[in-house]
Amino acid sequence: MAYISDILLGRITKVSGYEGAVTVRLEKIFFENIPQMESVFLEIEGRLVPFFISDSDYSGADLLKLRFNGYNIIEKVNEFVGCRVFLTSGITDHNQPEDIQSFIGYQVVIQENKLLGLISEVILNPGQLLLIILSEKNKEILIPFTEDFIVKIDKKKKTIVMDIPEGLTEIN
């Protein structure tokens, strides 16, 4: 599975207001021509990470304000300043949905062989797939299921080794 997301929308230049909104300075081709968007990708540490948009406000010119689902305070979005924002233009999917659902019950292992938890559900959202991982403390953790994060899948051991950006598990 691979996301097609090579259309640069712009770059996050600052946090806007107190409710977790960010200001995106748009590329010239989007001035006065903002597409309808449900989600975008942010480039974080060289990787594209999908985010759902909860609200957008285009006031004209080259600035667009975005708010992301689950990011409603300044502290959560402050680290996104400087990130490039890419449009979600589609998915090329080499696996059928029933193949993706077969990952339920797999263990997810992250850095230094640390067990993150078991996959309890795979959510098929437009523009991205999400894993719901149940931690040992029965906490649900949402992780985008993108090949950028996957290091190795071992079907015999039913494990997925992932390299996820620092802080992503704390956001949930």
C-alpha positions as CSV (number, residue, x, y, z in Angstrom):
1,M,0.0,0.0,0.0
2,A,1.3,3.5,-0.8
3,Y,-0.2,6.9,-0.5
4,I,0.0,9.2,-3.4
5,S,0.7,12.6,-1.8
6,D,3.1,14.5,-3.9
7,I,1.1,17.7,-4.3
8,L,2.5,20.4,-2.0
9,L,-0.3,22.5,-0.6
10,G,2.1,24.8,1.4
11,R,4.0,25.1,4.7
12,I,2.8,25.7,8.2
13,T,4.1,29.1,9.3
14,K,2.6,29.6,12.7
15,V,0.0,28.6,15.3
16,S,-3.1,30.7,15.0
17,G,-5.3,31.5,18.0
18,Y,-5.6,29.4,21.2
19,E,-7.6,26.4,19.9
20,G,-4.9,24.5,18.0
21,A,-5.3,26.1,14.5
22,V,-2.3,26.4,12.3
23,T,-1.7,28.9,9.4
24,V,-0.5,27.4,6.1
25,R,1.2,29.6,3.6
26,L,-0.1,28.2,0.3
27,E,1.7,27.5,-2.9
28,K,0.9,29.9,-5.7
29,I,-1.2,27.4,-7.6
30,F,-3.7,27.3,-4.7
31,F,-4.3,31.0,-4.3
32,E,-8.1,31.5,-4.7
33,N,-8.4,27.8,-5.6
34,I,-8.6,25.7,-2.4
35,P,-9.6,22.1,-3.0
36,Q,-12.1,20.4,-0.7
37,M,-10.1,18.4,1.8
38,E,-10.9,15.8,4.5
39,S,-7.2,15.1,5.3
40,V,-3.7,16.1,4.5
41,F,-0.2,14.8,5.1
42,L,2.3,16.7,7.2
43,E,6.0,16.0,6.6
44,I,7.4,15.2,10.0
45,E,11.0,14.1,10.4
46,G,11.1,13.3,6.6
47,R,8.0,11.2,6.7
48,L,4.5,11.9,5.5
49,V,2.0,11.6,8.4
50,P,-1.8,11.8,7.6
51,F,-4.1,14.1,9.6
52,F,-7.8,14.6,9.4
53,I,-9.0,18.2,9.1
54,S,-11.7,19.2,11.6
55,D,-12.0,22.8,10.3
56,S,-10.6,25.0,7.6
57,D,-10.8,28.8,7.0
58,Y,-9.6,30.4,3.8
59,S,-9.7,34.2,4.0
60,G,-8.1,34.9,0.7
61,A,-4.6,35.5,-0.6
62,D,-2.0,32.9,0.4
63,L,-3.1,31.9,3.9
64,L,-5.2,29.0,5.0
65,K,-6.1,28.1,8.6
66,L,-6.5,24.4,9.5
67,R,-7.4,22.5,12.6
68,F,-6.8,18.8,12.9
69,N,-9.0,16.2,14.7
70,G,-7.6,15.6,18.2
71,Y,-5.3,18.7,18.1
72,N,-7.2,21.4,19.9
73,I,-4.5,23.1,22.0
74,I,-1.4,25.1,21.1
75,E,1.0,22.7,22.7
76,K,0.0,19.9,20.4
77,V,0.3,21.8,17.1
78,N,3.3,24.0,18.0
79,E,5.7,21.3,16.8
80,F,4.1,21.4,13.3
81,V,5.4,24.9,12.6
82,G,7.7,24.6,9.6
83,C,6.2,21.3,8.3
84,R,5.3,21.0,4.7
85,V,1.6,20.1,4.0
86,F,0.7,17.8,1.1
87,L,-2.6,17.0,-0.4
88,T,-4.1,13.5,-0.2
89,S,-4.7,12.7,-3.9
90,G,-5.4,9.0,-3.5
91,I,-4.1,5.6,-2.5
92,T,-2.6,2.9,-4.5
93,D,-3.4,-0.3,-2.7
94,H,-1.7,-3.5,-3.4
95,N,-3.7,-5.3,-0.7
96,Q,-7.4,-5.9,-0.7
97,P,-9.3,-4.7,2.4
98,E,-9.8,-8.3,3.6
99,D,-6.0,-8.7,3.6
100,I,-5.6,-5.6,5.7
101,Q,-8.2,-6.9,8.2
102,S,-6.1,-10.0,8.6
103,F,-3.6,-7.9,10.7
104,I,-6.1,-7.8,13.6
105,G,-4.5,-9.6,16.5
106,Y,-0.9,-8.9,15.4
107,Q,1.6,-7.5,17.9
108,V,3.0,-4.0,17.1
109,V,6.6,-3.6,18.2
110,I,8.4,-0.2,18.1
111,Q,11.9,1.1,18.8
112,E,14.2,-1.2,20.8
113,N,11.8,-4.2,20.6
114,K,9.3,-2.5,22.8
115,L,5.8,-4.0,22.6
116,L,3.3,-1.2,21.8
117,G,0.3,-3.5,21.9
118,L,-2.1,-5.7,19.8
119,I,-4.0,-4.5,16.8
120,S,-7.7,-4.6,17.7
121,E,-9.1,-2.9,14.7
122,V,-8.1,-1.5,11.2
123,I,-10.1,1.5,10.2
124,L,-10.5,2.1,6.4
125,N,-10.7,5.9,6.1
126,P,-10.6,7.7,2.9
127,G,-7.1,8.8,2.4
128,Q,-5.6,6.7,5.1
129,L,-5.7,3.5,7.1
130,L,-5.5,3.6,10.9
131,L,-4.6,0.9,13.3
132,I,-6.3,0.8,16.7
133,I,-3.7,-0.7,19.0
134,L,-4.7,-1.9,22.5
135,S,-1.8,-1.4,24.8
136,E,-1.0,-3.6,27.8
137,K,-2.7,-0.9,30.0
138,N,-5.9,-1.3,27.8
139,K,-5.3,2.2,26.3
140,E,-6.3,2.6,22.6
141,I,-3.6,4.1,20.5
142,L,-4.3,5.2,16.9
143,I,-1.4,4.9,14.4
144,P,-1.5,5.6,10.7
145,F,-0.9,2.4,8.8
146,T,1.5,3.6,6.2
147,E,4.5,1.9,4.6
148,D,6.7,4.8,5.8
149,F,6.3,3.5,9.4
150,I,6.5,-0.2,8.6
151,V,10.0,-1.8,9.1
152,K,9.0,-5.4,8.9
153,I,5.9,-7.6,8.9
154,D,6.4,-11.2,10.2
155,K,3.2,-13.2,9.3
156,K,4.5,-16.3,11.0
157,K,5.0,-14.6,14.3
158,K,2.1,-12.2,13.7
159,T,4.2,-9.1,14.5
160,I,4.6,-5.8,12.8
161,V,7.8,-3.8,13.6
162,M,7.2,-0.1,13.1
163,D,9.4,3.0,13.3
164,I,7.0,5.8,14.2
165,P,7.8,9.5,14.8
166,E,8.6,10.4,18.4
167,G,5.6,11.6,20.3
168,L,3.0,10.0,18.1
169,T,1.9,7.5,20.7
170,E,1.5,10.2,23.4
171,I,-0.9,12.2,21.2
172,N,-3.7,9.7,21.6
